[in-house]
Amino acid sequence: VTSGPYFTLHKATGEFEQFWYDPTYIRPPKAFKLEAKWQHVIEQKSEIESILPNHTYRDVLLTAFRKYQHAMGLSSDEASIVSLWALLEFLTCSEGKHNDTVRRTAFLYTDELPRLILERIRHSRNRYVHHAEQIEDKQNIHYRVRKSAEHLIRFHLNNPFECKTIQETAKYMSMSTSLEDLDAKIGMFRKVRDFLAIESDYQI
């Protein structure tokens, strides 16, 4: 259920004051039947309800679901894109740090294309917010940012690194996704650990 384009403003006494019109209003799409997908919806709901009670940062995920619901309930594609981007920031602990938002979201993917798409979404969002430029191909942009938000929510639900907080998870998401880089760093860490594990002859 969404609001319409017209509102009435009233005084504290209830007396009518004036009409107000929402210039960003877009007529909602026609309703469609969920019969074909309803079983999948029920299965997803049951799975989430089984995970959440014991999740180590359950309250954060509940907030994420509320933010997602709010973003998807907006009638304007532009407003929804901005709200979904804010959700990406929330899920990557990178509010106001868009480079981190892109890098940590792209951590979920194995190739370069998603990062480039996220960069495009970022620039489209910034031009709309800061310069009032219309978002080109907004339906495609909306689809991409929505899918990224859904992937992040699923990633946090699964909590693959068994973290206690979302901030701890974000540290993992800041790491390189190159296996070569990771292998090189593992080698360096092992050498440093071996050095620190022996009794040092150095004295001050």
Helices and strands as residue ranges (DSSP letters): E 6-10, E 16-21, H 35-51, G 52-54, H 58-72, H 77-91, H 98-106, H 113-131, H 138-158, H 166-173, H 179-197
